[in-house]
Amino acid sequence: MVRAALLVWTLVSFAPVLAHSSDLFTTPYRAYLLPDAFAVGDVNGDSKLDVVSDQGYRLGLGDGTLGPLVPFGDVTYGQVVVADINLDGYGDVIQLDSPYPGQSSGIRIRLGSAAGPGALGPLHGLKDPQPRLRVRDMNADGKPDLVVASPMDSLKVLIGDGLGGFPESTTVLSGVDPINVVVGDFNRDGIPDAAVLSYRYLQPGYVSIHLGLGAGVLGTRHDYALPSETSGGLVAADVNGDGPLDLIASGYPGAVLRGRGDGTFEPAAPLAGTEALVCSGDFDGDGLIDLASYPGGNVITVQWQTPSGTLDSETLPVDLAGSEGFYELAAADLDGNGRADLVGGIGHEVRIFSGNPSRVFGTPGFLSNNGTAVHHLIDVADVDGDALPDYVGWVYQGAPIGIATGQFWIAKGLGDGNFAPVDSFSLGPGNVVESARIGDVNGDGRPDLVATEAIDCGFRCYGPANGMVFVSDAAGRFTQSRELSKLRPSPGLRIGDVNGDGYGDIVTLIISSTSGYPTISVILGAPGGPTDADVQTEVPGAIVGNFALADVNHDGRADVATYDGIRLARADGTFAAAIPFPSGWLGRPTIADLDGDGIPDLMVLVGDSNGKMHLKVGRGRGDGSFDPVFAFDYPNDNGLAGAGEYDDLVHVGDFDGDGRADIMFSDTPGSTLLLGRGGFTFDATAILGVHGLPADVDHDGRLDLVTTAWTYFNNGARNAVSVTPSVGSGSPMLALAGPNPVTTLLKARIAALLVPARLELWDIAGRRVRSLAIAPSSKPQTTPMPVAGLAPGAYILALRSADRVATRRVTILR
């Protein structure tokens, strides 16, 4: 049975391409593929687009994700094109066989079938080194032909016989050193024409137009000079909406040649943002062709075509996370929603960026730094009591690598995704910040800033240095209150209520100066601030700086998860002996509720001897022990990138809007997402192109991504609905929705929560006098708490979620 002929998808395989941060695209899906070149097409006839490389393929599932990798047993190297050349309804894989520059090339074909591509067919010799090819019916006989641009200064048309062979050919001389070719009807006569891009070293390139004469014959060339040396990318698309095809050639700068519709073009005009390969497609579903390109460095450019025919250019920062950038890009609708998706090749992977008309992660907001400082994010927390996330970080200027000088920056959230101008204050001359955290350590209901200080000795050092506490006022301004000699420099710092008295305690994991063992040091919080004394617990099996803090047994005290196990907190601020992790679970712990039962669960990042990373997940029993549930084996050996010893790498939140917890953790390419499907089932690994902390910066109940480069990506669509409850990801947001002082009814405004929480009221004697259970909600909520019958005076309102506590001071009058 003969099936309908397929659309042809082809792309250029040698130019670097896109890294992701455009607001147009959803969280990118990633898949291991081992590509040197790849193409997109339906190779098994199921009407779902697949991704094929020169070394294997993955069948598309129709939703923007891919099935398992099927490697080819016989491998050739070079450009890959998918097209149905034998008209059986299955996409065939056309591969150029040119493993080394300068060698003679040939074409090998893998015929598609319901089972996928078959073995390599016989070699069709070309005798041309490294040609570029396109597939098109050039002689109107209904059979696909091949258009081949050869560096030997020729342009060939191989006439297809509809059976998979190419018995005839025509040849015409083209420009010197052709490196790319596209096919389109430039004069709108119904006969395909060809445009060839020619390269000249350190000289401006040019584009040669060959108008089609019919019968597979191309006419002599007409050249158009480019303004600069070309980088190899060439796209034919109507980018101004006037009907005729235009040509976009990448270069330094790139250029656009606007088509007149008669086969001629306007002179080339520079087009910024198209320095490398350019891809075209309708990414936002408005019926107009847009451009996406990766110009190199740490930015991408998306150029939206407007109804007036202009291009609205948007240059966005991207976190390449240690990669060398993308080397290939295609536009194809892999999820079947009518909008073009981007498929990019990087390293041994392909990444799929699904097009979305609502631009899921929006244009990042910036906080100006005058171009002089490097920024380190401490936390996204509400420092001024308005229930809006604020940006807290430190900067350094000229300090040794790995150590930041002591200047803190605070940017107040405005609630609409924007921040107020930065306010800064200094730790002091000659001092550097080792680590810092936000939390209420003096019981006044406002978050304080705690920092450990190291001596600027040219390397990371743990010698004598004081910790510092900065208390905040009602406006969120910080002033230094005291130095703490017992707060020693440490790469890890946490704040939580260890002894259950309602005050935040300062917890570090250090090397004891007396015993030499790893030791948990707790400086207890108190009214007026912590005292300069600590309570120590030796933990010989732990690793300095590597721990999490959370109440795992619901006794009101924050427990510690270290490298080797869980240690339950005692009322005096010390910890019990470790409840050991299962065998093979020694690693970096994080605690959060994954299945929504209100009991904290355990996640441990474990590295093996081969450099592979594994995420072990255990279900919490509620007593400090955990049952192993599953392990995610990350497919690449990228390790954990951009993460210091004390950074929080794992965060939990609902990223796809289905009401279930997802897991995000930082690695080399970006931030990997494991999408929750209920209980402890996770699938559909995806990747964000940046590192950062989830937080609802525009207060719309959806999770945005705040990065470590003082930007944020606004989630304006359906993807995330709550503030993550995991360690270090931002405090539960709490504000008073009514007047303060109050008389009979207190109203608390609570931001979105993924997991259950408790709203508590404490008197100044440290007694809990009111307690309400707060259910998870994807939107901010206002909760009333009756206070009639309570004695007049000062109280602390506390919202507890996992290990995080947000507090506000309340006054009751009669």
N, C-alpha and C positions, 0 to 999 in steps of 0.2 A: 504493500500500500504506500503510495507516494504521499508525503506530507507536504504542507505548505512551506514554501521557501522561507528561510529565517532572515531576520535583520542581521546585518554584518556589523560586528564591533571590532575595532582595531585601534591600536595605539602605538606611540613611539616608545622605544624601550631604553633609550640611552641618556635621557636628560633627567636631572634631579627634579623631584616634585614635592608635593604638599605635605606639610605637617599641620596638625589640626588645632584650630582654636576659633574658627569662624562661628558666629552666632547662628549661622544657617543650619549647621549640621548637628545631629544628635550625637550622643556618646558613641564614639567609633567602636565598631566590633573588630576584633583582631583574630587572625588565624595564621598558624604556622604553615608555610608553604614552600620554603626553599627556592624562591624565585630569583632568576637572573633577568627574566622578562616574563610578562604575563599578559593575558587578554581575557575579555569577558564575552561569553556567549552560551547558548543552550546546546550542550554536547550530548544530552541523552533524551531530547525530545519531550521533556515534561513541561515545557513553556516557562521554566524557571531559569534565570540566568546563572551560569556557573563561572568559576574563576579557574583559569588554566595557566600554568606556568610552563617553562621549558623542561621542568623536571617532575611535574605531577599536576594533579587537579583536585579541586573540592567542588562537589555538587551544591548548587544553591538550594536553600530550603524555602525560598519564596518570601521570607520575612526579613531579608537583609543579613542573615547569618548563613553559615556554610556547614556542610557535612564533613565527615572525616577526610583526612588527606589520603589520596590514592597516588602513590609515587609511580612514575614510569620506570619500567625495568630497563628500557633502552633510552638513553639520554642523548640529546643534542643541544647545542647552545646557540642562542640567537633570538631574533625577533619572533614573536608568536602572534598569530592572527586566527580568529575563529570565524568560519563562514561555511555555509552548506554548498560545497562545490559540486557534489554529485546529486543534488536535488532529491534526497531521500527524507528530508525533514529533520535530519540530525546535523548539528553543527560539527564540522570537521576542523581539526587543528592543523594549521599550516605553520611549519617551523622552518626558519632559515638555519641551514647547517653551516655556520661559519665560526668555529670555535676560536680562531686566532686571527687578529688583524692581518690583512694582506693575503690570506689564503683564498683559494677559489671557493665560492659558495654554491650551495644547491638548496633545493626545496624538498622537504620530506613532509608527508601528509599522514596524519592519524585520522582514519575515518571514524566519525561518531556513530553511536548506536544507542539502543535503550540501556545498555550496560555501561555507557561512557566511551571515551576514546579508546581505539585499539592500538595495535603496535605500529611502529614507524613503517611507512611504505618505502618504495624504492626512491633513490635520489634522482631528482630532476636537476641536472647541472645547469648553472648559470654562467660560470667562469667569471664571476664578478666578485671582488672582495667587499664584504659587508654591505650588501644592498639594502634598501628600504622598500617595503611593498605595501600596497593597498589592494582590496578586493572590490570589484565593481563590474557590472555588465557593460562592457564598453562597445559592443556591436549590436545591442538590442535583440539578441537571440534568446534571451531569458536564461542564459547560462553564465555563472560568475567567471570573470576573467581576472587576471593578476596584472597590476600596474607596478613596475619595478624601476626604481631610481637607482642607478649604479654610480659609484664613485669614479667609474671609467667614463664619465661625461655623457652617458646615454640614458634614455628613457625607453623602456620596453613595455609592450603589452603582450602578455601571454594569453592566447585565446583558449578558453576552457571548452571542453567537449561535453560537459555535463555528466561525465562519468568519473571524474577525478583526475583527468589528464589534461595536458596543455600542449597539443601537437603543433600549433602554429604560433607565430609571434610577429610583431612589427616593432621597428626600432626607429627612434628619432634622436638626433643629437640634442643634448640639453646643456645647461650651464656647467662650468668647471666645478668639480668635486661636489656633486649633489649629495646631500645628507638627509633629506626628508622629502616626502611627496604627499600631497592630498589631492583628492578627486572631488569635483563638484561641477555643476552646470553654471559656469560663470557668465555665459551670454544668453542663457534661458532659451536655448533652441531645442532642448530635449536631448542633446548629445553630451555625454560626460566630457569634461575638460580636466586638465591636470595642472597643478602648480608645484614647482620644484624649488626647494630651498638649497642654495649653494653657499658653501663656506670658503672663506679666504682668511688665512692666518693673519691676525693683527690688522685686517682691512675690513671695510664694510662688506657684508654679504649682499646677496641679491636674490630676488624671486623671479623665476622664469615661468611664464604662462604658455601652455600648449593647448590651443583650442582643439576640441574633437572634430574630426572630419567625417566620422561615421565608419562602420566596418572595422572598428578597432584601431583606426589610424589617428595619430595625433599630429597636429600641424607644427610648423617651426616655432621657435620660442620668441617671446617678447619679454625683455628683462625690465625689472623695476629695482632700482638701487635701494638698499636699506641704510639707515643712518649710522649703523655700527656693525661690528663683528657679531655674527649670529651665534647663539648657543644651541641651536638645533631644533627648537620647538616650532611647529607650524600647525595652525588651525584654520579651517574654513568654516565660517559661521556668520550669520546676519546679526551683527552686534549693535546695529543702530535702528533696526526695525523697519527699514525702507524696502525690503524685499530681496535685492541682490545680495549674493554672498560676499562677505569681506574676508580678508586674510589677516591673521595675527601671527607675526613672526617674533620669536623670543630673541633677545639680544641685550646689549649693554649701551643704551636701553633697548627694549623691545619696540615693535612698531606695528601699526595697523594700516593696511591698504584698503580703503573703502571702495567696494565694487560699484561700478556704474550700471551694471546689468547688460552691457553689450560686449563683455569680454575684456574690457579695459578697466583700469583701476586708477584712483587718485594717487598722487605721489605718496610715498610712505611717510607717515607722521609718527613721532615718538609716542609710545604708550607706556607710561610708568607702571611698575609692578609686574612686568612680563619679562623679567630678565632670564628666567629659565623656562621650563616647559609650561605650556598653557593648556588648559582643558576647558571645554565649553559644554554647557547644558543648562536646562531650565531647572535650577536647583530649588526655587521657591514656588514653582507651580503657577506662575502668572502668565505663562504663554510666551515669555520673552527669553531669549538666550542670554545667559550670564557667563562670566569668565571666572575661573579660579586658577591661581598660579602660586608657585613657590619660588620666590625670587632669591632664595638663599638666606643665610643668617637665621635669625630667630623671629621672622615675621612671615605671614602669608598675606596675599592680596585677593580679595573677592570683589569683583566689579559687577554690580547689579545693573542690568539694563532697565532703564526707566521707560514709561510710555512715550516720552518725548524723544526717545532715541539716543539719549546720552547715557554714559556709564557713570554710575555712582560708586566711586572707588572707596574701599574700606581696608585699611592696613591694620592688621591685628598682631599683637605679640603672641608667640608660641614658645612653649617649653620643649625643646628637642630632647631633653632628658638624656643627654650623652650620645644620642645617635648622630649619624652624619647626614641626616635628612633623607627625604624620599627621593627615589630615582625614577619613579614611573607613576603615572596617573591615568585613570580612565573615568568616564562619566557613563553610568548605566543605571537603570531602575531595577535594583536587585530585590527590593521589597514590594514591588508591584503597586505602589501608591500613586503612580503617575508623575512622580518628581524624580529628577536625576539624583543619584547618589554618587559619591566619590569613592573610587577604589584606588588605594595607594600602595606601592611596594616599598618596603623599608627593611633592610637586613634580610632575615629569613622569614618575613611575614608579609601578609597583605592586611590592610586595614580598610574597613568599610565605614564610610561616614554617610549616614542616611539623610537625605534631604528632608527638610521640615519647613513648612511655610511660616510657622510661628517662631522660628529661630531660637531653638531651645536655650542655648547658652549665648546670651547677648553680647554686644560689644563691651569689652571689659572697661570698667571704670578705673581711673588713675588717681593716684595721690602724688602731687608734684614733689620732687626731691631736688630740683635744680640741677640734676645731672651729676651730683657729687657723691652720693652715698649708696651703699649696698644695704638692702633691707632684709631683716629676719623677722618673720612673723612669730609673735609670742602666743597670741590668742585672739579669738573673735569673741568678745564678751561685752555685756552691758555695763559700762562703767559709770553712767550718769543717771541710772534709774528710770529711763523712759521706755524700757522694754524693747529697745532697738539695738542691734549689734553694733559695737564700735570696734575699730581696728587698733590693735595694740602691737607695737613692734619695736625693735631697736635697729640702729644703723651703725655702720663704722666707716671711718675715713682714714685710710692709710695704715690701719692696724695690721699686724701679722695675719697671714691667712689662717682661717679657722677660729680667730678670736675677734669679737666685736667690741668696739669702744663703747663706753657707757653713755650713749644718748638714746633716750626713749622717744618714740613718736606715738601720739594718740590722735586718731581721726574719728570724730563722732559721726555715727550713722544718722542719716536724716529720714530714714524710713521709706524712701522712694528708690533705693539703690544707689544713692549718692552719699558722699561723705563731706563733712565740713572741712575747712582748711586744717592742716596738721598743726597740732600743738606739741612742742617738744620740751624736754628737760634733761639735764645731764646727770649722769651718775657721779661725775667728778673727774677732774683732770688726771690723766695717767692711769686710769682704771679701765678695765675691760669686763664685759659681761660674760660669765660662764654659762648661766642658764637663768630663766626667769619664768614666773607664773602669776596668774591672776586668781585671787580668792580672798574671802573675808576672814582675816586673822585677828580682828579686834572686836568682833561682835557688834559693830555699829550698823550692820545691814547694808554696807557698801563694799564693793570689791576693792581690795588692796593689791599692790604690786610688790612681789617679793623677788629679789634678784640675788644670785650668788656672784661674787666678784673674784676675779683672778688677777694676779700681778702680770703686767705686760712685760713678759720676759722673752718675747720672740717665739714662744711656742706654748702649747697648752700646758699649763702648770697647775698643780694642786697644793701649792705652798700656803703659807699664812696669808689670809685675806678675809675680810669681813663680808657677811651677807648684809643686805639692807632691806628695810621695809618702807614702802611709800604708801601712805594712806590717802584715800580719795575723799573729796568733799562732795556735797550734794550736786555740784556741777560736773563731777567727774574729773576734777583737777587733782593731780598727785603732788604731795609734798613729802619729803623724807622725814620719817618719825624717829628712826633709831637704826643703829648698826647692831648686828648680831655676830659676835665672835664665834658662837657655836654653830653658825650656819656656814659650813665649810664649802669651798669650791667643789662642785660635783657636776658631772655632765647630765645628771638627772635631778629633777625637782618636781614634787607634786604637792598639792594642797588638798586636804580632806580632813574630816572629823574622825580622828583615830580613836579617841577615848569617849566619844558619844556625848560630849557636854554641850554641843551646839556651836562650838567655835572651830574655825578652820585651823588645822595644825599643819606645820611645814615639815615635809618628809623628804629626806634625801637618802641615797644609798652610797656610802663612802667606804674608804679603807680606814679602819680604826688606827689612830696614831699610837695606841698602846699594844693591841694584840696583833695588828697587821691583817686581820680578817675583814672581809666585807661586812659592813655593819649598817643597819637601818638606824638613822638618826631622826628623832622626832622632837621638834620644838613646839610645845603645846601653845595653842592660841588661848587668849584670855581677855577679859575686859580691859580696854586700854591698849591692847596689843600683846604679842608674845613676850615672855621673859627670855633673857639671854642664858638659857639652860636647855639641855637636851636630854632625852631619854634614849638609850641605845640598846639595840638588840643585835647580837652577832648572828650573821647568816652565812656560814662558811660556803654553802653551795651556790651562792648568788654571784652575779656579775655587776660591778659598779655601774650605776646609771641605767640599768636595764630592769625596769619594774613597772607595774601598773598598780593603781590604788582604786578599790571599789569595795562596797559592802556586799559580800557574796553570801552571807548567811542571815541577812535581815535582822541584825541585832542593834542597828543604829551606829555601828562603828565601822570605819573604813579599813578593810583588810588589804594585805599586800600580796601581789603576785610577782614572784621573782623568777629568775632563770630556771629554777628547779622545782617550784611548787608554790602552793598557797599557804600563807601564814596569817592566821586569824588574829585580829587585834584584841588586846585586853583593855580593861578600863583604866589602867595606869599608863597607857601609851606604848607599852611593849607588845611583842608579838609571840604567839605560840610557835612550837616547832612546825616545820613545813609538812603540809599534806602533799606528798610528792606527785608530780605529773606522771602520766603513763610513760613507759619505756619509749625512747625516741622522740620525746616531746621537749627536750631541752632547747629553749629558744626565747624569743622576744614576746612577752604576753600582752594581750589586750582583753578587756572584759566588757561585755555589753549583752543585753538581752536580745537574742536572735529570733526566738520563736514566739515572743509576745506573751509568755506566761508569767512575767514579772520576776523571774529568777535569772540573775546574771549568768551568762554563758561565757566560755573561755575560747579565745583564739590565740594560737601561738605560731609565730613565724619561725621556721626552722630551716637552716641551711645545711646542705650535705657537703661531702668532700669534693663533689664535682662542681660546686658553685651553684647548684640548683636550689631554688626556694620552694618550700612547702608550707602551706597554711593548714595547721591542725585545728580542728574545731571539736569542742566538747560541750555536752549539755549539762547545765548546772543542776545539782540536786538540791541546792538551797542550804547546804551545810558546809560548803567550802570544798566539796569534792565534785568531780565532773566525770561523765561517761563519754568516752570517745564516740563521735558520730561520723565524721568523714574527714578526709584530707584532700586538699586541692594541690595538685602538683603543677606548679607553674612551668609551661613548656620551654621557656628560654632561660639561659644562664645570665640574665641581666643583673641579678642581685637587686639591692635596694638603693636607689639613686637619690641624690639630693637630700639625704636624710642624715642628720647628725646622730650622735650616740643617744641623745635624749629626745629626739623628735618622735611624735606619735605617728606611726605608719599606718595603722588600721583604724578606719572609721566606719560606723554603721548608720545607715539611713535608708529611706525609701526613695531610690533614685529613678524608678520607672513608674511611680504613681499607682502601684497596685495594692498598696496597703501592707506590704510585707517588707521585712528588713532585708536590705542588700548590704554587701560588704565591699568597701573600697580600701585598697592599700597601695602605697606608693612603690614603684619599681623604676627601672631605668627608662623605659619608653614614656612613662607617664603615670597615671593612676589606674590600676586594674580594678574592674568592677565584676563582682560575682552577684548575679541577679537572683534574689530569693524567690522561690516558688511555693513557699509555705513550709512550716516546720524547719527542717534542716536540709531542704533540697535547694540546690543552687545550680544554675546553668547560665548559658549565653554569656560567656566572658566577653567583656567589652573594655575599651580603654579611653580615658580622657587624655588629651594631649598636654595636660599641665598637672603639677602637684599643688596641693593646697588643703584648706580646711573647709568643710561644708558649713554654711551658716545662711540664715534667711535675712539677707541684708536689705531687702526691700519690703519686708514684713507682709508678704502676701501668702504666707503659708507654704511656699515652695523653697526648696533648698538651693542656694546659689553656691558657687565655688570661689573661695577666697584664696588667692595664690600667695606664694612667698615673695613675689616681685612687686608687691604693692598694687596688685590689680585684683579685680573680681570678675567672674563671669556670671551674668544674670540669667537665672533659669526662668524664662518667661512662659514656659509651656507646661507640659504635663509630667515632666520627668521626676520631680522630687517634691515631697510634700512636708517634710519635717526637719527640725534641727537634729542632727545626729547626737546620740547620747553617749558615744564612746569617749574614752579618756582623752582629754586635751582638745576636743573638737569644738569647744564653745560652751559657755554656761547655759543652763536652762534659764530662759529669759522671764523675769518676774517684775511687775510694776503694780502700783496701786491704781485701780480704775476709779476710785471715788476719793472723797476728801480725806485728808489726814491733818489733824486728829480725827478719830472716828468715835462714835458713841455706842451704837447697837449692832451695826452690820458693816463688816469689812469686805471690800470687793478687790480681789486680786486678778490682775490681767496676766495671763500666762501664754507664752508663745507656743507654737506647735510642738508637740512631743510625740516621739515614736513609741516610747515604752511607758508603762505606768509610773506615776510619781506620787509623792505625798506633799501636801501643803500643811505646814506645821506653824504653830504660834508658840513662842517661848517667852517666859517672863525673865526679868533681869536676874533672878535667882537660879536660872538654868533649868527651870521646870517647864516641861511641855504641857501647855494648857488646852490646846486645840490641835486636832489632826484630821485631815480629810484626804481620802484617796482621790487621785486625779487620773482619769482614764486617758489613754492615748488619743490624740486628735491631730488631724492633718491641718487644722486651722487654729489660729489664736483663739483663746477662750477666756471668758470672764467668770470667775468662781466666787460666789458669796460665802463668807464665813461669819456666823453669828458670834458676837463678842459680849452680848448682854450678860451681866452677872460677874464679869471680870473686874477686878480692882482697877481703878484708874492708874495710869503710869506708862512707862516705856516698855515696849515689847519688840521681839524680833520675829518677823514673818519669814519662813524658810521654805523654799521649794527644793525637794530632794529627788533627783533622778539618777539612778545608778550611783556613781561616785560623785556626781556633781551637785553642788548646792548653790542656789542663788538666794540672797537674803535682802530684806528691806526693813528699816526701822519704822515702827508704828507707835503712835501715841493714842491711848484710850482716855477719853474724858467722860465725866458724868454730869 
